[in-house]
Amino acid sequence: MDIPRIFTITESAHRIHNPFTPEKLATLGAVLRLEPGARVLDLGSGSGEMLCTWARDNGIIGVGIDMSQLFTEQAKLRAEELGVADRVEFIHGDAVGFVADEKVSVAACLGATWIGGGVVGTIELLAKSLRPGGIILIGEPYWRKVPPTEDVARECEANSISDFLTLPALLASFGDLAYDVVEMVLADQECWDRYEAAKWLTMRRWLEANPDDDFAKEVRTTLTLEPTRYAAYTREYLGWGVFALMAR
């Protein structure tokens, strides 16, 4: 069980596998008014930066599950580095259908709503782990500007324009599911730059270290094309944010 190799390579040096900076993660933890001892579940926890830093800074107790073996190991190392290994647990596994043994105060899925088959299914899954009055966190893309054509949408790595909503429509969709949006923290273009541009140096270093790897041709093609594609499309059209929801 693992994620596609291209992501393991391009994001191997990332601590945050979404277009968020450490400052944005800290802001999110602060605006949620987390109390020491609060339990947090993170489906698709990546390299564990959210749970580890919130355990250090906010005193939470956390469980994360991710299907990347590399990222899960990095999360465990990060917990040791920050001195919070006794407060957070990271599981290498499939988060599809995962429900916490003990109800949590915050149930999160940031940038991996495929786990529940989309936003609606992911909210339904997270709700099964949530205590009454708890908060669901959904990290999801939205259109900053609606692409003028389906080809432009595909250049933004969407299958079609209909894959994502505009920000107002996304917020309204949560209300349609009988949830109040009680907070949100949005990525800005600097966040996107740090997420996307950091991949390019990682790919270059990987290519230098693995010139004869069978995968080198694909990585070389990606590195050649990605800067221009990102600047022309993703950076201009796609937004991303984390939305805090409470059931009505």
Backbone as numpy.savetxt, mean C-alpha at the origin, in Angstrom:
# Nx Ny Nz CAx CAy CAz Cx Cy Cz
4.66 -19.38 -2.80 3.81 -18.18 -2.80 4.68 -16.94 -2.80
4.49 -16.10 -3.82 5.27 -14.88 -3.88 4.63 -13.95 -4.90
5.11 -12.71 -4.93 4.64 -11.75 -5.90 5.49 -11.86 -7.17
5.05 -11.26 -8.29 5.86 -11.31 -9.52 7.27 -10.75 -9.29
8.24 -11.37 -9.96 9.63 -11.05 -9.71 9.98 -9.60 -9.98
9.33 -8.98 -10.96 9.65 -7.60 -11.28 9.46 -6.69 -10.08
8.44 -6.95 -9.27 8.21 -6.13 -8.08 9.25 -6.43 -7.00
9.63 -7.69 -6.88 10.67 -8.05 -5.91 11.97 -7.34 -6.23
12.24 -7.14 -7.52 13.46 -6.44 -7.92 13.30 -4.94 -7.77
12.26 -4.36 -8.38 12.16 -2.90 -8.44 11.91 -2.27 -7.07
11.26 -3.00 -6.17 10.93 -2.43 -4.87 11.72 -3.05 -3.73
12.80 -3.72 -4.07 13.57 -4.41 -3.03 14.21 -3.45 -2.03
14.46 -2.19 -2.45 15.05 -1.21 -1.54 14.01 -0.30 -0.91
12.74 -0.52 -1.22 11.67 0.30 -0.66 11.32 -0.17 0.75
11.09 0.77 1.62 10.47 0.44 2.90 8.96 0.58 2.84
8.48 1.44 1.95 7.06 1.68 1.79 6.71 1.36 0.34
5.79 0.44 0.14 5.48 -0.04 -1.20 4.23 0.63 -1.77
4.06 1.86 -1.43 2.99 2.71 -1.95 3.55 4.12 -2.09
2.86 5.01 -2.81 3.37 6.38 -2.95 3.14 7.23 -1.70
3.74 6.80 -0.61 3.71 7.52 0.67 5.13 7.67 1.16
5.42 8.81 1.76 6.70 9.04 2.41 6.58 8.66 3.89
7.70 8.51 4.61 7.62 8.27 6.05 6.82 9.34 6.77
6.93 10.57 6.30 6.18 11.67 6.93 4.68 11.47 6.76
4.26 10.99 5.61 2.83 10.75 5.40 2.33 9.60 6.28
3.15 8.56 6.43 2.76 7.46 7.33 2.62 7.95 8.76
3.55 8.80 9.19 3.49 9.35 10.54 2.25 10.23 10.71
1.94 11.02 9.69 0.73 11.84 9.74 -0.51 10.97 9.87
-0.56 9.89 9.11 -1.70 8.99 9.18 -1.86 8.43 10.59
-0.76 7.98 11.18 -0.84 7.47 12.54 -1.31 8.51 13.53
-0.88 9.76 13.32 -1.25 10.84 14.25 -2.73 11.19 14.12
-3.23 11.32 12.88 -4.62 11.76 12.71 -5.62 10.70 13.14
-5.20 9.45 13.20 -6.10 8.39 13.66 -6.23 8.38 15.18
-5.37 9.16 15.85 -5.42 9.28 17.33 -5.28 7.90 17.99
-4.29 7.17 17.50 -4.04 5.83 18.01 -3.65 5.86 19.48
-4.19 4.95 20.23 -3.86 4.84 21.65 -2.89 3.69 21.86
-2.00 3.81 22.85 -1.09 2.69 23.14 -1.87 1.41 23.41
-1.40 0.34 22.82 -2.07 -0.94 22.99 -3.14 -1.24 21.97
-3.46 -0.27 21.10 -4.45 -0.51 20.04 -3.93 -1.60 19.10
-4.81 -2.48 18.70 -4.44 -3.56 17.79 -4.72 -3.14 16.35
-3.73 -3.41 15.48 -3.83 -3.03 14.07 -3.54 -4.25 13.21
-4.41 -4.49 12.23 -4.21 -5.55 11.24 -3.89 -4.89 9.90
-2.87 -5.40 9.22 -2.47 -4.84 7.92 -2.39 -5.97 6.90
-3.36 -6.01 5.98 -3.36 -7.00 4.92 -2.57 -6.46 3.73
-1.55 -7.20 3.34 -0.62 -6.70 2.32 0.37 -5.75 2.96
1.02 -6.21 4.00 1.83 -5.34 4.87 3.20 -5.01 4.31
3.60 -5.62 3.18 4.86 -5.27 2.56 6.04 -5.44 3.49
6.90 -4.44 3.54 8.10 -4.49 4.38 7.86 -3.96 5.79
6.58 -3.79 6.15 6.22 -3.59 7.54 6.42 -2.21 8.11
6.67 -1.22 7.26 7.04 0.09 7.80 5.91 0.73 8.60
4.67 0.57 8.16 3.57 1.18 8.89 3.45 0.59 10.29
3.38 -0.71 10.39 3.21 -1.33 11.70 4.42 -1.08 12.59
5.62 -1.17 12.03 6.83 -1.00 12.85 6.95 0.42 13.40
6.73 1.41 12.55 6.87 2.78 13.02 5.73 3.18 13.95
4.54 2.67 13.69 3.43 2.97 14.59 3.62 2.27 15.94
4.21 1.09 15.94 4.52 0.43 17.21 5.54 1.25 17.99
6.53 1.78 17.30 7.55 2.61 17.95 6.99 3.95 18.41
6.23 4.61 17.56 5.81 5.98 17.84 4.48 6.09 18.55
3.59 5.11 18.33 2.24 5.20 18.88 1.89 4.09 19.85
2.79 3.10 19.97 2.56 2.04 20.96 1.54 1.00 20.55
1.28 0.87 19.24 0.28 -0.11 18.82 0.85 -1.53 18.86
-0.06 -2.50 18.79 0.29 -3.91 18.62 -0.23 -4.31 17.24
0.60 -4.96 16.43 0.17 -5.18 15.05 0.46 -6.56 14.51
-0.35 -6.94 13.53 -0.14 -8.16 12.76 -0.23 -7.79 11.29
0.77 -8.21 10.51 0.76 -7.98 9.07 0.91 -9.29 8.34
0.27 -9.39 7.19 0.39 -10.58 6.35 0.66 -10.14 4.92
1.64 -10.79 4.28 2.01 -10.42 2.92 2.51 -11.66 2.19
2.22 -11.73 0.88 2.61 -12.91 0.12 4.04 -12.83 -0.42
4.73 -11.71 -0.24 6.13 -11.62 -0.65 7.03 -12.14 0.46
7.79 -13.17 0.15 8.71 -13.71 1.14 9.79 -12.69 1.48
10.33 -12.00 0.45 11.37 -11.00 0.68 10.87 -9.88 1.57
9.71 -9.31 1.23 9.21 -8.18 1.99 8.87 -8.58 3.43
8.36 -9.80 3.61 8.05 -10.26 4.97 9.32 -10.38 5.79
10.37 -10.90 5.20 11.64 -10.98 5.93 12.18 -9.59 6.24
12.04 -8.66 5.30 12.47 -7.29 5.56 11.66 -6.67 6.69
10.37 -6.98 6.76 9.53 -6.45 7.84 10.01 -6.96 9.20
10.35 -8.23 9.27 10.84 -8.79 10.53 12.16 -8.14 10.95
13.04 -7.91 9.98 14.30 -7.23 10.27 14.06 -5.79 10.73
13.09 -5.12 10.10 12.78 -3.74 10.50 12.23 -3.70 11.92
11.43 -4.67 12.28 10.91 -4.73 13.65 12.04 -4.89 14.65
13.01 -5.73 14.32 14.17 -5.88 15.20 14.96 -4.58 15.28
15.16 -3.94 14.13 15.93 -2.70 14.08 15.31 -1.62 14.95
14.00 -1.53 14.93 13.30 -0.48 15.69 12.95 -0.91 17.11
13.30 -2.13 17.47 13.06 -2.59 18.83 11.60 -2.87 19.15
10.83 -3.28 18.14 9.40 -3.51 18.36 8.99 -4.94 17.99
9.96 -5.85 17.91 9.64 -7.21 17.48 8.69 -7.91 18.44
8.61 -7.44 19.67 7.68 -8.02 20.64 6.27 -7.45 20.50
6.10 -6.47 19.62 4.80 -5.81 19.48 4.15 -6.06 18.12
4.95 -6.49 17.14 4.40 -6.71 15.80 4.79 -8.09 15.30
3.89 -8.69 14.56 4.11 -10.01 13.98 3.87 -9.94 12.49
4.75 -10.55 11.71 4.61 -10.55 10.26 4.53 -11.99 9.76
3.52 -12.25 8.94 3.23 -13.58 8.45 3.40 -13.60 6.94
4.18 -14.56 6.45 4.27 -14.76 5.00 3.12 -15.66 4.60
2.16 -15.09 3.89 1.01 -15.89 3.50 0.05 -15.10 2.63
-1.00 -15.75 2.25 -2.03 -15.17 1.40 -3.05 -14.46 2.28
-3.20 -13.15 2.06 -4.13 -12.38 2.88 -5.58 -12.53 2.43
-5.80 -13.17 1.29 -7.17 -13.37 0.81 -7.95 -14.19 1.84
-9.01 -13.62 2.36 -9.83 -14.32 3.34 -9.30 -14.30 4.76
-8.19 -13.59 5.00 -7.59 -13.60 6.33 -8.43 -12.79 7.32
-8.72 -13.41 8.46 -9.46 -12.75 9.54 -8.65 -12.91 10.82
-8.47 -11.82 11.55 -7.67 -11.84 12.78 -8.33 -12.69 13.85
-7.50 -13.37 14.64 -8.01 -14.18 15.75 -8.65 -13.31 16.82
-8.10 -12.11 17.00 -8.61 -11.18 17.99 -9.01 -9.89 17.29
-10.19 -9.36 17.64 -10.69 -8.16 16.98 -9.71 -7.01 17.17
-9.64 -6.15 16.13 -8.66 -5.08 16.11 -9.34 -3.72 16.11
-8.57 -2.70 16.51 -9.08 -1.33 16.49 -8.99 -0.71 15.10
-7.97 -1.14 14.34 -7.77 -0.64 12.98 -7.47 -1.83 12.08
-8.25 -1.94 11.00 -8.02 -2.98 9.99 -7.69 -2.29 8.68
-6.53 -2.58 8.11 -6.01 -1.81 6.99 -5.67 -2.69 5.80
-5.87 -2.11 4.62 -5.36 -2.69 3.38 -4.97 -1.52 2.50
-3.67 -1.28 2.39 -3.17 -0.10 1.69 -2.56 -0.51 0.35
-3.28 -0.20 -0.72 -2.75 -0.45 -2.04 -2.81 -1.89 -2.49
-3.67 -2.70 -1.88 -3.74 -4.11 -2.26 -5.18 -4.62 -2.20
-6.13 -3.80 -2.68 -7.53 -4.19 -2.56 -7.91 -5.35 -3.48
-6.96 -5.81 -4.32 -7.20 -7.06 -5.04 -7.41 -8.21 -4.06
-6.92 -8.06 -2.83 -7.06 -9.10 -1.81 -8.52 -9.48 -1.61
-9.38 -8.47 -1.66 -10.82 -8.72 -1.50 -11.59 -8.64 -2.79
-10.88 -8.67 -3.93 -11.56 -8.58 -5.21 -12.01 -7.18 -5.55
-11.42 -6.17 -4.91 -11.81 -4.78 -5.12 -12.09 -4.09 -3.81
-12.44 -2.82 -3.88 -12.66 -2.03 -2.68 -13.79 -2.60 -1.83
-14.91 -2.90 -2.46 -16.09 -3.37 -1.70 -15.78 -4.66 -0.96
-15.21 -5.63 -1.67 -14.91 -6.91 -1.03 -13.85 -6.79 0.05
-12.90 -5.87 -0.15 -11.84 -5.68 0.85 -12.41 -5.05 2.11
-13.29 -4.09 1.97 -13.94 -3.51 3.15 -14.73 -4.58 3.90
-15.45 -5.41 3.17 -16.20 -6.49 3.81 -15.28 -7.45 4.56
-14.14 -7.77 3.96 -13.18 -8.66 4.62 -12.59 -8.01 5.86
-12.16 -6.77 5.76 -11.57 -6.08 6.92 -12.57 -5.96 8.06
-13.83 -5.76 7.73 -14.85 -5.59 8.77 -14.97 -6.83 9.65
-14.62 -7.99 9.13 -14.72 -9.23 9.91 -13.70 -9.27 11.04
-12.64 -8.48 10.93 -11.60 -8.45 11.98 -11.75 -7.26 12.92
-12.73 -6.40 12.67 -12.81 -5.11 13.35 -13.73 -5.17 14.56
-13.27 -4.57 15.64 -14.14 -4.45 16.82 -15.17 -3.36 16.56
-16.29 -3.36 17.29 -17.28 -2.29 17.14 -16.65 -0.92 17.39
-16.94 0.02 16.51 -16.37 1.35 16.65 -14.97 1.49 16.11
-14.45 0.44 15.48 -13.10 0.48 14.93 -13.05 1.19 13.59
-11.85 1.33 13.07 -11.61 2.07 11.84 -11.03 1.15 10.77
-11.58 1.25 9.58 -11.03 0.57 8.41 -10.19 1.57 7.62
-9.02 1.14 7.19 -8.16 1.97 6.33 -8.07 1.32 4.96
-8.40 2.10 3.95 -8.29 1.65 2.56 -7.34 2.59 1.83
-6.27 2.04 1.26 -5.38 2.80 0.39 -5.71 2.49 -1.05
-6.03 3.52 -1.83 -6.58 3.26 -3.16 -6.21 4.39 -4.12
-5.95 4.06 -5.39 -5.76 5.11 -6.40 -7.07 5.80 -6.74
-6.95 6.99 -7.31 -8.10 7.70 -7.88 -7.56 8.58 -9.01
-8.44 9.02 -9.86 -8.02 9.89 -10.95 -7.91 11.34 -10.48
-6.72 11.89 -10.54 -6.55 13.34 -10.34 -7.18 14.09 -11.50
-6.96 13.57 -12.69 -7.60 14.04 -13.91 -8.06 12.80 -14.67
-9.28 12.81 -15.12 -9.77 11.65 -15.86 -9.04 11.57 -17.20
-8.43 10.44 -17.52 -7.71 10.32 -18.79 -8.63 10.57 -19.98
-8.12 11.22 -20.99 -8.96 11.53 -22.15 -9.29 10.31 -23.00
-8.48 9.27 -22.92 -8.69 8.07 -23.73 -8.35 6.83 -22.91
-8.83 5.69 -23.39 -8.50 4.42 -22.73 -7.01 4.12 -22.86
-6.38 4.53 -23.94 -4.94 4.31 -24.10 -4.15 5.04 -23.02
-4.57 6.26 -22.70 -3.90 7.00 -21.64 -4.10 6.31 -20.30
-5.28 5.80 -20.05 -5.53 5.06 -18.81 -4.61 3.86 -18.70
-4.42 3.14 -19.80 -3.53 1.98 -19.77 -2.08 2.39 -19.54
-1.69 3.55 -20.03 -0.33 4.04 -19.75 -0.16 4.39 -18.27
-1.27 4.59 -17.58 -1.24 4.81 -16.12 -1.29 3.49 -15.37
-1.13 2.38 -16.11 -1.11 1.02 -15.56 -2.48 0.61 -15.03
-3.53 1.21 -15.57 -4.90 0.75 -15.33 -5.33 -0.08 -16.53
-6.33 -0.93 -16.33 -6.88 -1.67 -17.46 -7.82 -0.81 -18.28
-8.49 0.12 -17.60 -9.41 1.02 -18.29 -9.69 2.22 -17.39
-10.34 3.24 -17.95 -10.71 4.42 -17.16 -11.61 4.01 -16.00
-12.45 3.02 -16.21 -13.41 2.61 -15.19 -12.76 1.93 -13.98
-11.48 1.62 -14.05 -10.80 0.98 -12.91 -10.83 1.87 -11.67
-10.72 3.18 -11.86 -10.63 4.10 -10.74 -11.68 5.20 -10.86
-12.00 5.80 -9.73 -12.94 6.92 -9.66 -12.18 8.22 -9.45
-12.85 9.33 -9.63 -12.28 10.59 -9.17 -12.36 10.63 -7.65
-11.65 11.55 -7.03 -11.66 11.62 -5.57 -13.07 11.87 -5.02
-13.83 12.84 -5.52 -15.19 13.00 -4.99 -16.05 11.76 -5.14
-15.94 11.09 -6.30 -16.74 9.88 -6.52 -16.30 8.75 -5.60
-15.00 8.63 -5.35 -14.50 7.60 -4.45 -15.02 7.83 -3.03
-14.97 9.08 -2.58 -15.48 9.39 -1.25 -16.97 9.09 -1.16
-17.70 9.45 -2.20 -19.14 9.18 -2.20 -19.42 7.68 -2.18
-18.56 6.90 -2.83 -18.79 5.45 -2.87 -18.70 4.82 -1.49
-17.85 5.37 -0.63 -17.78 4.85 0.73 -19.09 5.12 1.47
-19.67 6.30 1.25 -20.96 6.60 1.84 -22.04 5.66 1.34
-21.98 5.29 0.07 -22.96 4.36 -0.49 -22.89 2.99 0.19
-21.73 2.68 0.77 -21.55 1.42 1.50 -21.88 1.56 2.99
-22.44 2.72 3.37 -22.85 3.00 4.75 -21.64 3.17 5.68
-20.59 3.80 5.14 -19.43 4.16 5.95 -19.23 5.68 5.92
-18.87 6.23 7.06 -18.43 7.61 7.13 -16.94 7.68 6.84
-16.54 8.62 6.02 -15.11 8.91 5.84 -14.71 9.86 6.96
-13.89 9.39 7.88 -13.57 10.19 9.07 -12.18 10.82 9.00
-11.36 10.41 8.05 -10.04 11.02 7.83 -9.54 10.59 6.46
-8.59 11.33 5.93 -7.88 10.89 4.74 -6.52 11.57 4.71
-5.54 10.86 4.18 -4.21 11.42 3.94 -3.86 11.06 2.50
-3.58 12.09 1.70 -3.37 11.90 0.27 -1.90 12.05 -0.11
-1.48 11.23 -1.06 -0.14 11.38 -1.63 -0.08 12.64 -2.48
1.08 13.28 -2.49 1.32 14.38 -3.42 2.33 13.91 -4.47
2.70 14.77 -5.37 3.61 14.34 -6.44 5.00 13.98 -5.91
5.43 14.61 -4.82 6.70 14.22 -4.21 6.63 12.78 -3.71
5.49 12.40 -3.14 5.32 11.01 -2.71 5.43 10.06 -3.90
4.76 10.42 -4.98 4.84 9.59 -6.18 6.27 9.50 -6.70
6.98 10.62 -6.71 8.37 10.62 -7.19 9.23 9.70 -6.35
9.08 9.77 -5.05 9.91 8.96 -4.18 9.60 7.47 -4.35
8.33 7.15 -4.61 7.95 5.76 -4.82 8.44 5.24 -6.17
8.19 6.00 -7.23 8.50 5.53 -8.57 9.98 5.71 -8.93
10.51 6.90 -8.68 11.89 7.16 -9.12 12.90 6.31 -8.36
12.59 5.96 -7.13 13.52 5.11 -6.37 13.71 3.74 -7.03
12.72 3.32 -7.80 12.85 2.03 -8.48 13.95 2.05 -9.54
14.18 3.21 -10.12 15.09 3.28 -11.26 16.53 3.00 -10.84
16.96 3.58 -9.73 18.31 3.29 -9.23 18.43 1.83 -8.81
17.37 1.31 -8.18 17.39 -0.09 -7.78 17.55 -0.99 -8.99
16.82 -0.70 -10.07 16.94 -1.51 -11.29 18.34 -1.40 -11.90
18.89 -0.19 -11.92 20.23 -0.02 -12.49 21.26 -0.81 -11.69
21.19 -0.72 -10.39 22.13 -1.48 -9.55 21.95 -2.98 -9.75
20.70 -3.42 -9.88 20.45 -4.85 -10.08 21.04 -5.30 -11.41
20.85 -4.51 -12.44 21.40 -4.86 -13.75 22.92 -4.96 -13.73
23.55 -4.04 -13.01 25.01 -4.08 -12.90 25.48 -5.33 -12.19
24.69 -5.78 -11.22 25.08 -6.96 -10.43 24.65 -8.28 -11.07
23.70 -8.22 -12.04 23.14 -9.46 -12.61 23.05 -9.37 -14.14
24.15 -9.06 -14.81 24.07 -8.85 -16.27 23.66 -10.09 -17.05
23.91 -11.27 -16.52 23.63 -12.50 -17.25 22.34 -13.18 -16.82
21.60 -12.54 -15.93 20.34 -13.12 -15.46 19.33 -13.18 -16.61
18.54 -14.24 -16.67 17.53 -14.37 -17.73 16.50 -13.25 -17.67
16.36 -12.62 -16.54 15.36 -11.57 -16.37 15.92 -10.19 -16.70
17.21 -10.11 -17.02 17.86 -8.82 -17.21 17.25 -8.03 -18.37
16.85 -8.72 -19.42 16.28 -8.01 -20.57 15.00 -7.29 -20.19
14.15 -7.94 -19.40 12.90 -7.30 -18.97 13.17 -6.11 -18.06
14.12 -6.25 -17.15 14.46 -5.15 -16.25 15.05 -3.99 -17.05
15.90 -4.28 -18.02 16.49 -3.23 -18.86 15.40 -2.47 -19.63
14.45 -3.19 -20.19 13.36 -2.55 -20.92 12.54 -1.67 -20.00
12.25 -2.17 -18.81 11.47 -1.39 -17.84 12.20 -0.12 -17.46
13.49 -0.22 -17.15 14.27 0.95 -16.77 14.33 1.97 -17.91
14.44 1.50 -19.14 14.54 2.41 -20.28 13.24 3.20 -20.48
12.11 2.55 -20.30 10.83 3.15 -20.62 10.15 3.87 -19.46
10.41 3.42 -18.24 9.60 3.87 -17.10 9.69 5.37 -16.80
10.86 5.99 -16.79 10.89 7.41 -16.43 9.99 8.28 -17.29
10.04 8.08 -18.60 9.21 8.89 -19.50 7.73 8.55 -19.32
7.40 7.26 -19.25 6.00 6.87 -19.07 5.43 7.45 -17.79
6.18 7.31 -16.71 5.71 7.82 -15.42 5.47 9.32 -15.46
6.43 10.08 -16.00 6.31 11.54 -16.03 5.15 11.99 -16.90
4.90 11.29 -17.98 3.85 11.69 -18.92 2.46 11.28 -18.46
2.37 10.19 -17.72 1.05 9.64 -17.45 0.74 9.52 -15.95
1.36 8.58 -15.25 1.01 8.35 -13.85 1.10 9.62 -13.03
2.19 10.35 -13.20 2.41 11.56 -12.37 1.35 12.62 -12.63
0.81 12.65 -13.83 -0.15 13.68 -14.21 -1.59 13.31 -13.90
-1.91 12.04 -14.01 -3.32 11.64 -13.94 -3.73 10.90 -12.67
-2.80 10.22 -12.03 -3.19 9.28 -10.97 -2.88 9.84 -9.59
-3.85 9.79 -8.72 -3.66 10.12 -7.31 -3.73 8.86 -6.47
-3.42 9.00 -5.20 -3.47 7.86 -4.27 -3.67 8.41 -2.87
-4.44 7.71 -2.08 -4.65 8.16 -0.71 -5.07 7.03 0.19
-5.03 7.30 1.49 -5.53 6.38 2.50 -6.76 7.01 3.12
-7.84 6.23 3.19 -9.11 6.74 3.65 -9.55 5.96 4.88
-9.87 6.68 5.95 -10.30 6.08 7.21 -11.82 6.04 7.26
-12.38 4.87 7.48 -13.82 4.66 7.42 -14.34 4.10 8.74
-15.53 4.55 9.12 -16.24 3.99 10.26 -17.67 3.68 9.84
-18.14 2.50 10.23 -19.50 2.09 9.87 -20.52 3.01 10.54
-21.57 3.32 9.80 -22.64 4.16 10.34 -23.53 3.35 11.29
